[in-house]
């Protein structure tokens, strides 16, 4: 599978190839900040298949928490494109940055329900986890 995407202002473009490892809806508090209060929809793809085609991302990693996620975004328009987790060989693509978000197909797992807000909606029939599974 090959997917393409980029930021709102079109200054950053990427492609990613491979088979999805996960399709997640993440309710962690950090994702809520990034998504404006909603859970984040994430497509986990092999990091080896991810490539910036145009422009470059700016990265941010919190220094006050252990094993912090690095979030990559467009420095011009602020669109969040992906996250990288230490020691996890995945590019966690933000579904909204895909050219064709329908390719996501919906989550197969829900993460961090420990941080869920009363206005968040859980998809029916999808396994939900208090934090990360296993």
N, CA, C and O atoms as CSV, one atom per row, in Angstrom:
chain,resi,resn,atom,element,x,y,z
A,1,UNK,N,N,0.846,-1.171,0.000
A,1,UNK,CA,C,0.000,0.000,0.000
A,1,UNK,C,C,0.896,1.240,0.000
A,1,UNK,O,O,1.870,1.310,0.749
A,2,UNK,N,N,0.563,2.199,-0.830
A,2,UNK,CA,C,1.272,3.486,-0.855
A,2,UNK,C,C,0.259,4.582,-0.565
A,2,UNK,O,O,-0.800,4.650,-1.190
A,3,UNK,N,N,0.594,5.430,0.382
A,3,UNK,CA,C,-0.252,6.563,0.740
A,3,UNK,C,C,0.569,7.836,0.647
A,3,UNK,O,O,1.787,7.827,0.826
A,4,UNK,N,N,-0.118,8.923,0.366
A,4,UNK,CA,C,0.534,10.221,0.324
A,4,UNK,C,C,-0.245,11.196,1.193
A,4,UNK,O,O,-1.439,11.024,1.440
A,5,UNK,N,N,0.454,12.215,1.645
A,5,UNK,CA,C,-0.199,13.218,2.459
A,5,UNK,C,C,0.677,14.429,2.617
A,5,UNK,O,O,1.743,14.539,2.011
A,6,UNK,N,N,0.204,15.341,3.449
A,6,UNK,CA,C,0.965,16.556,3.680
A,6,UNK,C,C,0.212,17.502,4.585
A,6,UNK,O,O,-0.805,17.158,5.188
A,7,UNK,N,N,0.741,18.696,4.658
A,7,UNK,CA,C,0.178,19.695,5.562
A,7,UNK,C,C,-0.843,20.570,4.852
A,7,UNK,O,O,-1.010,20.498,3.634
A,8,UNK,N,N,-1.506,21.381,5.621
A,8,UNK,CA,C,-2.567,22.270,5.141
A,8,UNK,C,C,-2.054,23.277,4.107
A,8,UNK,O,O,-2.736,23.547,3.118
A,9,UNK,N,N,-0.868,23.829,4.328
A,9,UNK,CA,C,-0.335,24.851,3.410
A,9,UNK,C,C,0.402,24.249,2.219
A,9,UNK,O,O,0.837,24.973,1.324
A,10,UNK,N,N,0.541,22.942,2.210
A,10,UNK,CA,C,1.179,22.194,1.116
A,10,UNK,C,C,2.688,22.383,1.036
A,10,UNK,O,O,3.296,22.021,0.028
A,11,UNK,N,N,3.302,22.936,2.063
A,11,UNK,CA,C,4.758,23.091,2.066
A,11,UNK,C,C,5.483,21.802,2.416
A,11,UNK,O,O,6.654,21.644,2.071
A,12,UNK,N,N,4.810,20.875,3.096
A,12,UNK,CA,C,5.402,19.580,3.434
A,12,UNK,C,C,4.545,18.487,2.805
A,12,UNK,O,O,3.323,18.475,2.950
A,13,UNK,N,N,5.208,17.574,2.106
A,13,UNK,CA,C,4.540,16.438,1.480
A,13,UNK,C,C,5.298,15.178,1.882
A,13,UNK,O,O,6.521,15.203,2.025
A,14,UNK,N,N,4.577,14.086,2.063
A,14,UNK,CA,C,5.214,12.816,2.408
A,14,UNK,C,C,4.559,11.678,1.645
A,14,UNK,O,O,3.469,11.811,1.089
A,15,UNK,N,N,5.265,10.555,1.639
A,15,UNK,CA,C,4.695,9.305,1.145
A,15,UNK,C,C,5.053,8.233,2.162
A,15,UNK,O,O,6.035,8.348,2.896
A,16,UNK,N,N,4.246,7.203,2.189
A,16,UNK,CA,C,4.517,6.082,3.078
A,16,UNK,C,C,4.071,4.810,2.365
A,16,UNK,O,O,2.991,4.751,1.777
A,17,UNK,N,N,4.932,3.790,2.431
A,17,UNK,CA,C,4.634,2.519,1.796
A,17,UNK,C,C,4.721,1.402,2.816
A,17,UNK,O,O,5.516,1.454,3.755
A,18,UNK,N,N,3.892,0.393,2.615
A,18,UNK,CA,C,3.869,-0.758,3.503
A,18,UNK,C,C,2.444,-1.080,3.894
A,18,UNK,O,O,1.491,-0.451,3.434
A,19,UNK,N,N,2.327,-2.063,4.744
A,19,UNK,CA,C,1.008,-2.449,5.244
A,19,UNK,C,C,0.800,-1.851,6.630
A,19,UNK,O,O,1.713,-1.870,7.456
A,20,UNK,N,N,-0.387,-1.325,6.890
A,20,UNK,CA,C,-0.654,-0.765,8.221
A,20,UNK,C,C,-0.462,-1.810,9.319
A,20,UNK,O,O,-0.906,-2.952,9.197
A,21,UNK,N,N,0.201,-1.399,10.381
A,21,UNK,CA,C,0.407,-2.258,11.547
A,21,UNK,C,C,-0.702,-2.029,12.559
A,21,UNK,O,O,-1.061,-2.927,13.320
A,22,UNK,N,N,-1.242,-0.812,12.559
A,22,UNK,CA,C,-2.337,-0.499,13.479
A,22,UNK,C,C,-3.132,0.678,12.953
A,22,UNK,O,O,-2.625,1.549,12.247
A,23,UNK,N,N,-4.387,0.664,13.322
A,23,UNK,CA,C,-5.298,1.784,13.077
A,23,UNK,C,C,-5.891,2.114,14.448
A,23,UNK,O,O,-6.672,1.336,14.996
A,24,UNK,N,N,-5.520,3.262,14.990
A,24,UNK,CA,C,-5.881,3.533,16.383
A,24,UNK,C,C,-6.604,4.864,16.547
A,24,UNK,O,O,-6.444,5.806,15.770
A,25,UNK,N,N,-7.400,4.883,17.594
A,25,UNK,CA,C,-8.011,6.111,18.094
A,25,UNK,C,C,-7.414,6.304,19.477
A,25,UNK,O,O,-7.673,5.515,20.386
A,26,UNK,N,N,-6.612,7.353,19.638
A,26,UNK,CA,C,-5.892,7.556,20.896
A,26,UNK,C,C,-6.499,8.708,21.685
A,26,UNK,O,O,-6.659,9.816,21.174
A,27,UNK,N,N,-6.833,8.422,22.944
A,27,UNK,CA,C,-7.453,9.409,23.824
A,27,UNK,C,C,-6.471,9.972,24.853
A,27,UNK,O,O,-6.893,10.665,25.779
A,28,UNK,N,N,-5.166,9.690,24.715
A,28,UNK,CA,C,-4.221,10.189,25.717
A,28,UNK,C,C,-4.281,11.711,25.762
A,28,UNK,O,O,-4.624,12.363,24.776
A,29,UNK,N,N,-3.948,12.254,26.903
A,29,UNK,CA,C,-4.053,13.701,27.095
A,29,UNK,C,C,-3.170,14.455,26.105
A,29,UNK,O,O,-3.544,15.531,25.637
A,30,UNK,N,N,-2.000,13.898,25.782
A,30,UNK,CA,C,-1.106,14.545,24.837
A,30,UNK,C,C,-1.761,14.647,23.455
A,30,UNK,O,O,-1.681,15.692,22.809
A,31,UNK,N,N,-2.404,13.572,23.001
A,31,UNK,CA,C,-3.096,13.612,21.710
A,31,UNK,C,C,-4.259,14.601,21.736
A,31,UNK,O,O,-4.549,15.244,20.727
A,32,UNK,N,N,-4.918,14.725,22.870
A,32,UNK,CA,C,-6.013,15.694,22.971
A,32,UNK,C,C,-5.502,17.116,22.752
A,32,UNK,O,O,-6.176,17.927,22.118
A,33,UNK,N,N,-4.312,17.422,23.275
A,33,UNK,CA,C,-3.729,18.745,23.035
A,33,UNK,C,C,-3.523,18.964,21.541
A,33,UNK,O,O,-3.883,20.011,21.003
A,34,UNK,N,N,-2.943,17.974,20.878
A,34,UNK,CA,C,-2.612,18.083,19.459
A,34,UNK,C,C,-3.875,18.149,18.604
A,34,UNK,O,O,-3.918,18.878,17.613
A,35,UNK,N,N,-4.903,17.387,18.984
A,35,UNK,CA,C,-6.124,17.288,18.179
A,35,UNK,C,C,-7.192,18.306,18.579
A,35,UNK,O,O,-8.322,18.228,18.097
A,36,UNK,N,N,-6.862,19.239,19.436
A,36,UNK,CA,C,-7.827,20.267,19.809
A,36,UNK,C,C,-8.927,19.783,20.725
A,36,UNK,O,O,-10.017,20.355,20.741
A,37,UNK,N,N,-8.660,18.734,21.491
A,37,UNK,CA,C,-9.633,18.222,22.454
A,37,UNK,C,C,-10.230,16.886,22.071
A,37,UNK,O,O,-10.798,16.190,22.914
A,38,UNK,N,N,-10.107,16.529,20.829
A,38,UNK,CA,C,-10.619,15.234,20.352
A,38,UNK,C,C,-9.547,14.167,20.503
A,38,UNK,O,O,-8.384,14.488,20.747
A,39,UNK,N,N,-9.925,12.904,20.360
A,39,UNK,CA,C,-8.894,11.868,20.269
A,39,UNK,C,C,-8.187,11.997,18.916
A,39,UNK,O,O,-8.740,12.560,17.971
A,40,UNK,N,N,-6.983,11.479,18.834
A,40,UNK,CA,C,-6.239,11.481,17.576
A,40,UNK,C,C,-6.488,10.167,16.847
A,40,UNK,O,O,-6.531,9.103,17.466
A,41,UNK,N,N,-6.649,10.246,15.535
A,41,UNK,CA,C,-6.762,9.067,14.698
A,41,UNK,C,C,-5.407,8.841,14.057
A,41,UNK,O,O,-4.854,9.729,13.409
A,42,UNK,N,N,-4.876,7.630,14.249
A,42,UNK,CA,C,-3.488,7.343,13.896
A,42,UNK,C,C,-3.409,6.073,13.066
A,42,UNK,O,O,-4.036,5.062,13.385
A,43,UNK,N,N,-2.628,6.143,11.998
A,43,UNK,CA,C,-2.346,4.980,11.166
A,43,UNK,C,C,-0.887,4.613,11.364
A,43,UNK,O,O,0.002,5.363,10.961
A,44,UNK,N,N,-0.632,3.471,11.978
A,44,UNK,CA,C,0.731,3.012,12.238
A,44,UNK,C,C,1.287,2.292,11.031
A,44,UNK,O,O,0.823,1.209,10.674
A,45,UNK,N,N,2.289,2.898,10.400
A,45,UNK,CA,C,2.916,2.341,9.200
A,45,UNK,C,C,4.399,2.087,9.479
A,45,UNK,O,O,4.984,2.745,10.340
A,46,UNK,N,N,5.016,1.134,8.757
A,46,UNK,CA,C,6.449,0.882,8.954
A,46,UNK,C,C,7.268,2.155,8.721
A,46,UNK,O,O,7.145,2.798,7.679
A,47,UNK,N,N,8.096,2.508,9.694
A,47,UNK,CA,C,8.912,3.727,9.587
A,47,UNK,C,C,9.835,3.674,8.382
A,47,UNK,O,O,10.138,4.708,7.787
A,48,UNK,N,N,10.280,2.495,8.021
A,48,UNK,CA,C,11.189,2.353,6.878
A,48,UNK,C,C,10.533,2.765,5.566
A,48,UNK,O,O,11.230,3.067,4.597
A,49,UNK,N,N,9.204,2.782,5.520
A,49,UNK,CA,C,8.491,3.160,4.310
A,49,UNK,C,C,8.080,4.618,4.263
A,49,UNK,O,O,7.470,5.058,3.289
A,50,UNK,N,N,8.410,5.386,5.319
A,50,UNK,CA,C,8.012,6.794,5.385
A,50,UNK,C,C,9.102,7.676,4.796
A,50,UNK,O,O,10.288,7.483,5.065
A,51,UNK,N,N,8.685,8.644,3.991
A,51,UNK,CA,C,9.656,9.542,3.373
A,51,UNK,C,C,9.050,10.933,3.169
A,51,UNK,O,O,7.926,11.064,2.685
A,52,UNK,N,N,9.800,11.956,3.540
A,52,UNK,CA,C,9.404,13.331,3.231
A,52,UNK,C,C,9.747,13.568,1.766
A,52,UNK,O,O,10.889,13.377,1.349
A,53,UNK,N,N,8.764,13.982,0.997
A,53,UNK,CA,C,8.952,14.216,-0.435
A,53,UNK,C,C,9.237,15.676,-0.746
A,53,UNK,O,O,9.913,15.987,-1.727
A,54,UNK,N,N,8.719,16.575,0.091
A,54,UNK,CA,C,8.874,18.012,-0.146
A,54,UNK,C,C,8.888,18.724,1.195
A,54,UNK,O,O,8.111,18.388,2.089
A,55,UNK,N,N,9.766,19.702,1.336
A,55,UNK,CA,C,9.841,20.481,2.562
A,55,UNK,C,C,10.502,19.691,3.676
A,55,UNK,O,O,11.188,18.698,3.434
A,56,UNK,N,N,10.284,20.145,4.888
A,56,UNK,CA,C,10.802,19.419,6.049
A,56,UNK,C,C,9.917,19.694,7.243
A,56,UNK,O,O,9.257,20.729,7.336
A,57,UNK,N,N,9.922,18.747,8.144
A,57,UNK,CA,C,9.102,18.873,9.344
A,57,UNK,C,C,9.924,19.502,10.460
A,57,UNK,O,O,11.154,19.471,10.445
A,58,UNK,N,N,9.228,20.061,11.406
A,58,UNK,CA,C,9.825,20.492,12.672
A,58,UNK,C,C,9.409,19.432,13.679
A,58,UNK,O,O,8.297,18.910,13.607
A,59,UNK,N,N,10.285,19.114,14.609
A,59,UNK,CA,C,9.998,18.069,15.586
A,59,UNK,C,C,9.977,18.644,16.995
A,59,UNK,O,O,10.703,19.582,17.324
A,60,UNK,N,N,9.119,18.048,17.810
A,60,UNK,CA,C,9.041,18.438,19.219
A,60,UNK,C,C,8.971,17.177,20.071
A,60,UNK,O,O,8.156,16.291,19.817
A,61,UNK,N,N,9.832,17.103,21.085
A,61,UNK,CA,C,9.836,16.004,22.048
A,61,UNK,C,C,9.869,16.607,23.439
A,61,UNK,O,O,10.747,17.411,23.750
A,62,UNK,N,N,8.918,16.222,24.275
A,62,UNK,CA,C,8.930,16.720,25.652
A,62,UNK,C,C,10.160,16.181,26.369
A,62,UNK,O,O,10.565,15.037,26.161
A,63,UNK,N,N,10.745,17.018,27.214
A,63,UNK,CA,C,11.935,16.612,27.959
A,63,UNK,C,C,11.610,16.247,29.404
A,63,UNK,O,O,12.487,15.806,30.146
A,64,UNK,N,N,10.359,16.429,29.801
A,64,UNK,CA,C,9.987,16.210,31.201
A,64,UNK,C,C,9.350,14.847,31.450
A,64,UNK,O,O,8.984,14.540,32.585
A,65,UNK,N,N,9.211,14.023,30.409
A,65,UNK,CA,C,8.662,12.678,30.601
A,65,UNK,C,C,9.562,11.650,29.930
A,65,UNK,O,O,10.195,11.921,28.909
A,66,UNK,N,N,9.603,10.470,30.527
A,66,UNK,CA,C,10.441,9.389,30.022
A,66,UNK,C,C,9.842,8.795,28.754
A,66,UNK,O,O,8.623,8.660,28.644
A,67,UNK,N,N,10.695,8.439,27.795
A,67,UNK,CA,C,10.276,7.832,26.529
A,67,UNK,C,C,9.219,8.659,25.811
A,67,UNK,O,O,8.245,8.117,25.290
A,68,UNK,N,N,9.413,9.957,25.785
A,68,UNK,CA,C,8.443,10.859,25.167
A,68,UNK,C,C,8.360,10.632,23.659
A,68,UNK,O,O,9.351,10.323,22.997
A,69,UNK,N,N,7.171,10.794,23.154
A,69,UNK,CA,C,6.907,10.713,21.727
A,69,UNK,C,C,7.467,11.969,21.065
A,69,UNK,O,O,7.400,13.058,21.634
A,70,UNK,N,N,8.018,11.814,19.862
A,70,UNK,CA,C,8.429,12.961,19.054
A,70,UNK,C,C,7.330,13.228,18.051
A,70,UNK,O,O,6.938,12.338,17.297
A,71,UNK,N,N,6.836,14.441,18.039
A,71,UNK,CA,C,5.753,14.835,17.145
A,71,UNK,C,C,6.336,15.716,16.047
A,71,UNK,O,O,7.063,16.672,16.318
A,72,UNK,N,N,6.006,15.376,14.799
A,72,UNK,CA,C,6.517,16.127,13.655
A,72,UNK,C,C,5.377,16.871,12.983
A,72,UNK,O,O,4.291,16.324,12.787
A,73,UNK,N,N,5.636,18.125,12.632
A,73,UNK,CA,C,4.593,18.988,12.102
A,73,UNK,C,C,5.202,19.990,11.131
A,73,UNK,O,O,6.423,20.132,11.061
A,74,UNK,N,N,4.354,20.681,10.386
A,74,UNK,CA,C,4.794,21.743,9.489
A,74,UNK,C,C,5.067,22.996,10.323
A,74,UNK,O,O,4.211,23.442,11.088
A,75,UNK,N,N,6.258,23.552,10.168
A,75,UNK,CA,C,6.619,24.754,10.919
A,75,UNK,C,C,5.862,25.987,10.418
A,75,UNK,O,O,5.786,26.990,11.126
A,76,UNK,N,N,5.306,25.924,9.214
A,76,UNK,CA,C,4.598,27.079,8.661
A,76,UNK,C,C,3.134,27.118,9.077
A,76,UNK,O,O,2.667,28.133,9.593
A,77,UNK,N,N,2.401,26.024,8.859
A,77,UNK,CA,C,0.957,26.043,9.158
A,77,UNK,C,C,0.594,25.280,10.430
A,77,UNK,O,O,-0.537,25.385,10.906
A,78,UNK,N,N,1.532,24.514,10.989
A,78,UNK,CA,C,1.292,23.825,12.249
A,78,UNK,C,C,0.612,22.465,12.139
A,78,UNK,O,O,0.347,21.829,13.160
A,79,UNK,N,N,0.325,22.007,10.922
A,79,UNK,CA,C,-0.333,20.708,10.761
A,79,UNK,C,C,0.537,19.590,11.328
A,79,UNK,O,O,1.705,19.454,10.964
A,80,UNK,N,N,-0.038,18.799,12.216
A,80,UNK,CA,C,0.663,17.637,12.746
A,80,UNK,C,C,0.569,16.514,11.738
A,80,UNK,O,O,-0.517,16.179,11.264
A,81,UNK,N,N,1.718,15.932,11.412
A,81,UNK,CA,C,1.796,14.927,10.360
A,81,UNK,C,C,2.000,13.520,10.895
A,81,UNK,O,O,1.367,12.575,10.426
A,82,UNK,N,N,2.882,13.381,11.873
A,82,UNK,CA,C,3.169,12.057,12.415
A,82,UNK,C,C,3.824,12.172,13.772
A,82,UNK,O,O,4.269,13.238,14.195
A,83,UNK,N,N,3.865,11.026,14.439
A,83,UNK,CA,C,4.584,10.893,15.700
A,83,UNK,C,C,5.495,9.682,15.595
A,83,UNK,O,O,5.244,8.749,14.831
A,84,UNK,N,N,6.556,9.725,16.381
A,84,UNK,CA,C,7.485,8.595,16.466
A,84,UNK,C,C,7.681,8.282,17.944
A,84,UNK,O,O,7.885,9.177,18.764
A,85,UNK,N,N,7.615,7.003,18.265
A,85,UNK,CA,C,7.776,6.524,19.636
A,85,UNK,C,C,9.155,5.871,19.747
A,85,UNK,O,O,9.520,5.072,18.885
A,86,UNK,N,N,9.929,6.192,20.788
A,86,UNK,CA,C,11.244,5.565,20.931
A,86,UNK,C,C,11.143,4.041,20.877
A,86,UNK,O,O,10.261,3.446,21.496
A,87,UNK,N,N,12.038,3.430,20.146
A,87,UNK,CA,C,12.155,1.969,20.025
A,87,UNK,C,C,10.942,1.303,19.375
A,87,UNK,O,O,10.746,0.098,19.536
A,88,UNK,N,N,10.142,2.053,18.656
A,88,UNK,CA,C,9.009,1.498,17.920
A,88,UNK,C,C,9.218,1.853,16.451
A,88,UNK,O,O,9.182,3.032,16.097
A,89,UNK,N,N,9.436,0.864,15.593
A,89,UNK,CA,C,9.767,1.160,14.187
A,89,UNK,C,C,8.550,1.515,13.336
A,89,UNK,O,O,8.366,0.980,12.242
A,90,UNK,N,N,7.728,2.419,13.850
A,90,UNK,CA,C,6.533,2.843,13.130
A,90,UNK,C,C,6.523,4.352,12.951
A,90,UNK,O,O,7.033,5.096,13.789
A,91,UNK,N,N,5.938,4.787,11.852
A,91,UNK,CA,C,5.567,6.184,11.663
A,91,UNK,C,C,4.080,6.233,11.978
A,91,UNK,O,O,3.279,5.608,11.283
A,92,UNK,N,N,3.707,6.962,13.005
A,92,UNK,CA,C,2.312,7.058,13.426
A,92,UNK,C,C,1.690,8.260,12.720
A,92,UNK,O,O,1.729,9.385,13.218
A,93,UNK,N,N,1.124,7.995,11.559
A,93,UNK,CA,C,0.601,9.029,10.668
A,93,UNK,C,C,-0.713,9.575,11.213
A,93,UNK,O,O,-1.603,8.811,11.587
A,94,UNK,N,N,-0.827,10.893,11.257
A,94,UNK,CA,C,-2.094,11.532,11.644
A,94,UNK,C,C,-3.041,11.439,10.448
A,94,UNK,O,O,-2.737,11.948,9.369
A,95,UNK,N,N,-4.167,10.800,10.638
A,95,UNK,CA,C,-5.094,10.495,9.551
A,95,UNK,C,C,-5.525,11.749,8.805
A,95,UNK,O,O,-5.696,11.703,7.587
A,96,UNK,N,N,-5.704,12.858,9.493
A,96,UNK,CA,C,-6.128,14.092,8.845
A,96,UNK,C,C,-5.122,14.636,7.855
A,96,UNK,O,O,-5.474,15.474,7.024
A,97,UNK,N,N,-3.874,14.183,7.918
A,97,UNK,CA,C,-2.853,14.662,6.991
A,97,UNK,C,C,-2.787,13.827,5.708
A,97,UNK,O,O,-2.070,14.189,4.774
A,98,UNK,N,N,-3.522,12.723,5.654
A,98,UNK,CA,C,-3.540,11.894,4.447
A,98,UNK,C,C,-4.316,12.597,3.334
A,98,UNK,O,O,-5.315,13.265,3.600
A,99,UNK,N,N,-3.862,12.450,2.098
A,99,UNK,CA,C,-4.618,12.983,0.964
A,99,UNK,C,C,-5.992,12.335,0.888
A,99,UNK,O,O,-6.971,12.986,0.523
A,100,UNK,N,N,-6.066,11.058,1.230
A,100,UNK,CA,C,-7.329,10.321,1.211
A,100,UNK,C,C,-7.563,9.707,2.595
A,100,UNK,O,O,-7.237,8.539,2.809
A,101,UNK,N,N,-8.123,10.475,3.537
A,101,UNK,CA,C,-8.335,9.955,4.888
A,101,UNK,C,C,-9.208,8.703,4.933
A,101,UNK,O,O,-9.146,7.951,5.906
A,102,UNK,N,N,-10.016,8.463,3.904
A,102,UNK,CA,C,-10.842,7.248,3.875
A,102,UNK,C,C,-9.984,5.988,3.893
A,102,UNK,O,O,-10.460,4.922,4.283
A,103,UNK,N,N,-8.723,6.098,3.474
A,103,UNK,CA,C,-7.818,4.949,3.475
A,103,UNK,C,C,-7.623,4.392,4.884
A,103,UNK,O,O,-7.260,3.227,5.047
A,104,UNK,N,N,-7.863,5.216,5.897
A,104,UNK,CA,C,-7.754,4.779,7.297
A,104,UNK,C,C,-8.734,3.650,7.580
A,104,UNK,O,O,-8.369,2.653,8.202
A,105,UNK,N,N,-9.958,3.798,7.134
A,105,UNK,CA,C,-10.961,2.746,7.285
A,105,UNK,C,C,-11.575,2.621,8.666
A,105,UNK,O,O,-12.499,1.828,8.845
A,106,UNK,N,N,-11.102,3.367,9.642
A,106,UNK,CA,C,-11.627,3.277,11.005
A,106,UNK,C,C,-10.654,2.560,11.920
A,106,UNK,O,O,-9.819,1.782,11.458
A,107,UNK,N,N,-10.756,2.816,13.216
A,107,UNK,CA,C,-9.810,2.232,14.174
A,107,UNK,C,C,-10.062,0.745,14.407
A,107,UNK,O,O,-11.197,0.271,14.362
A,108,UNK,N,N,-8.961,0.018,14.660
A,108,UNK,CA,C,-9.086,-1.371,15.093
A,108,UNK,C,C,-8.737,-1.517,16.571
A,108,UNK,O,O,-8.816,-2.606,17.141
A,109,UNK,N,N,-8.348,-0.394,17.180
A,109,UNK,CA,C,-8.076,-0.375,18.614
A,109,UNK,C,C,-8.263,1.048,19.140
A,109,UNK,O,O,-8.067,2.024,18.416
A,110,UNK,N,N,-8.641,1.142,20.404
A,110,UNK,CA,C,-8.777,2.431,21.078
A,110,UNK,C,C,-7.784,2.426,22.240
A,110,UNK,O,O,-7.735,1.481,23.028
A,111,UNK,N,N,-6.996,3.498,22.331
A,111,UNK,CA,C,-5.928,3.573,23.329
A,111,UNK,C,C,-6.197,4.673,24.354
A,111,UNK,O,O,-6.876,5.659,24.068
A,112,UNK,N,N,-5.658,4.484,25.533
A,112,UNK,CA,C,-5.667,5.467,26.619
A,112,UNK,C,C,-7.064,5.953,27.004
A,112,UNK,O,O,-7.317,7.154,27.098
A,113,UNK,N,N,-7.953,5.004,27.223
A,113,UNK,CA,C,-9.280,5.392,27.700
A,113,UNK,C,C,-9.214,5.947,29.121
A,113,UNK,O,O,-10.195,6.505,29.614
A,114,UNK,N,N,-8.057,5.797,29.788
A,114,UNK,CA,C,-7.882,6.395,31.116
A,114,UNK,C,C,-7.990,7.917,31.060
A,114,UNK,O,O,-8.275,8.558,32.071
A,115,UNK,N,N,-7.765,8.491,29.892
A,115,UNK,CA,C,-7.815,9.941,29.723
A,115,UNK,C,C,-9.045,10.412,28.948
A,115,UNK,O,O,-9.131,11.583,28.579
A,116,UNK,N,N,-9.986,9.522,28.700
A,116,UNK,CA,C,-11.149,9.856,27.872
A,116,UNK,C,C,-11.973,10.975,28.505
A,116,UNK,O,O,-12.100,11.052,29.727
A,117,UNK,N,N,-12.521,11.826,27.669
A,117,UNK,CA,C,-13.380,12.912,28.123
A,117,UNK,C,C,-14.851,12.497,27.952
A,117,UNK,O,O,-15.156,11.653,27.109
A,118,UNK,N,N,-15.757,13.078,28.736
A,118,UNK,CA,C,-17.170,12.685,28.660
A,118,UNK,C,C,-17.794,12.903,27.280
A,118,UNK,O,O,-18.799,12.271,26.958
A,119,UNK,N,N,-17.222,13.778,26.468
A,119,UNK,CA,C,-17.776,14.068,25.143
A,119,UNK,C,C,-17.124,13.247,24.029
A,119,UNK,O,O,-17.497,13.391,22.865
A,120,UNK,N,N,-16.164,12.395,24.364
A,120,UNK,CA,C,-15.548,11.520,23.370
A,120,UNK,C,C,-16.473,10.332,23.099
A,120,UNK,O,O,-17.179,9.863,23.992
A,121,UNK,N,N,-16.455,9.864,21.880
A,121,UNK,CA,C,-17.290,8.732,21.477
A,121,UNK,C,C,-16.401,7.546,21.150
A,121,UNK,O,O,-15.465,7.654,20.358
A,122,UNK,N,N,-16.705,6.410,21.772
A,122,UNK,CA,C,-15.971,5.179,21.488
A,122,UNK,C,C,-16.669,4.433,20.361
A,122,UNK,O,O,-17.893,4.302,20.378
A,123,UNK,N,N,-15.915,3.941,19.381
A,123,UNK,CA,C,-16.538,3.174,18.306
A,123,UNK,C,C,-17.028,1.824,18.832
A,123,UNK,O,O,-16.344,1.165,19.616
A,124,UNK,N,N,-18.210,1.426,18.392
A,124,UNK,CA,C,-18.782,0.152,18.834
A,124,UNK,C,C,-17.979,-1.030,18.313
A,124,UNK,O,O,-17.532,-1.041,17.166
A,125,UNK,N,N,-17.805,-2.026,19.177
A,125,UNK,CA,C,-17.174,-3.267,18.777
A,125,UNK,C,C,-15.668,-3.213,18.603
A,125,UNK,O,O,-15.076,-4.185,18.135
A,126,UNK,N,N,-15.028,-2.106,18.967
A,126,UNK,CA,C,-13.577,-1.967,18.832
A,126,UNK,C,C,-12.947,-2.137,20.212
A,126,UNK,O,O,-13.373,-1.481,21.163
A,127,UNK,N,N,-11.935,-3.009,20.341
A,127,UNK,CA,C,-11.290,-3.198,21.641
A,127,UNK,C,C,-10.712,-1.886,22.172
A,127,UNK,O,O,-10.035,-1.153,21.452
A,128,UNK,N,N,-10.994,-1.609,23.442
A,128,UNK,CA,C,-10.514,-0.388,24.075
A,128,UNK,C,C,-9.570,-0.764,25.218
A,128,UNK,O,O,-9.783,-1.753,25.920
A,129,UNK,N,N,-8.529,0.041,25.388
A,129,UNK,CA,C,-7.489,-0.237,26.388
A,129,UNK,C,C,-7.282,1.000,27.266
A,129,UNK,O,O,-7.270,2.130,26.778
A,130,UNK,N,N,-7.120,0.762,28.562
A,130,UNK,CA,C,-6.871,1.829,29.512
A,130,UNK,C,C,-5.613,2.610,29.149
A,130,UNK,O,O,-5.566,3.830,29.300
A,131,UNK,N,N,-4.605,1.905,28.675
A,131,UNK,CA,C,-3.349,2.520,28.230
A,131,UNK,C,C,-2.951,1.836,26.926
A,131,UNK,O,O,-3.749,1.807,25.989
A,132,UNK,N,N,-1.744,1.287,26.838
A,132,UNK,CA,C,-1.338,0.512,25.662
A,132,UNK,C,C,-1.634,-0.969,25.923
A,132,UNK,O,O,-1.465,-1.436,27.049
A,133,UNK,N,N,-2.068,-1.706,24.913
A,133,UNK,CA,C,-2.325,-3.132,25.131
A,133,UNK,C,C,-1.031,-3.907,25.329
A,133,UNK,O,O,0.015,-3.547,24.789
A,134,UNK,N,N,-1.120,-4.976,26.112
A,134,UNK,CA,C,-0.014,-5.921,26.306
A,134,UNK,C,C,1.214,-5.307,26.850
A,134,UNK,O,O,2.211,-5.998,27.056
